[in-house]
Amino acid sequence: MAKVKRDERVCPFCAETIKASAIRCRFCHSDVTPLVAPEGPAKPQVRSRPKARAAEAVEVAEADEPKGTEETEETEETEEAVATATSPRARLASLSLHERLTVVLALLVALAAAGVGSMWWQAEHGSATVAPGGTLVGDDARTEVLVAGADLAQRTLSYDYKTLANDMEVARARMTASFRKQYDSTMAEVRANTTKNKIVLQTVAVSSAIISATEHKARVLVFVNQTTTAGTGKNANQQALQSSLVITLTRGGGDWAISKLKMLG
């Protein structure tokens, strides 16, 4: 069985892998509810690179070539004055109040631009950030949790009597070991009845919200529409139900996996 990527989902009608934002299955052409909204056009990136204006250079007249002892002493004094005048502190002191404010503002703008550039880099790379309290923040990281919660809800609560074995394997692939045992025990009880009465259970996640999320554990509230069909043809009996459930997800070094499921009604 192929591994489903984070931006993919399983079609509840044909069990083929499609995009999480798809509104129609490209295999069986059935209409499906997208788990995430399609991405809009990328916003143009604007980088500000202000340049601080350098302080105006202090103009110093060159001394005439010395012709005697007095002129040599005068030249040395002039060179010492020039050295003092060209030091950074002396240049800043020589500026007017308006010019000093201009230099300070330019430096502040440069520092602000560096901070904006750092935030832009983090946004571009979609880096997941953990707040001091351990809460997972960042749009990309939280969207990944929402998509995983909705997708795993559909996998766990959807099956078809004609493809029951494959449907169970698809669901079991993203479960923790402890939850997999609970799932196998439950399906063992309903498997015979599902095959005998030709039952098809279709679950579609219509909305989800994060209750809590850290780097390795998350709880997601998922609202689903469930349709149960028993029998085929004219004798088919169909029932629709709206439910809500809380899914607990855990992650080690790979994808999110379901570790607990609680039906709220």
Buried (B, 14 or more C-beta within 10 A) or exposed (E): EEEBEBEBBBBBBBBEBBBBBBEEBEEEEEEBBBBBEEEEEEEEEEEEEBEBEEBEEEEEEEBEEEEEEEEEEBBEEBEEEBEEBEEEEEBEEEBEEEBBEBBEEBEEBBEEBEEEEEEEEEEEEEEEEBEEEEBBEBEEBBBBBBBBBBBBBBBBBBBBBEBBEEBBEBBBBBBBEEBBEEBEEEBEEEBEEBEEEBBBBBBBBEEBEBEEBBEBBBBBBBBBBBBBBBEEEEEEEEEEEEBEBBBBBBBEEEBBBBBBBEEEE
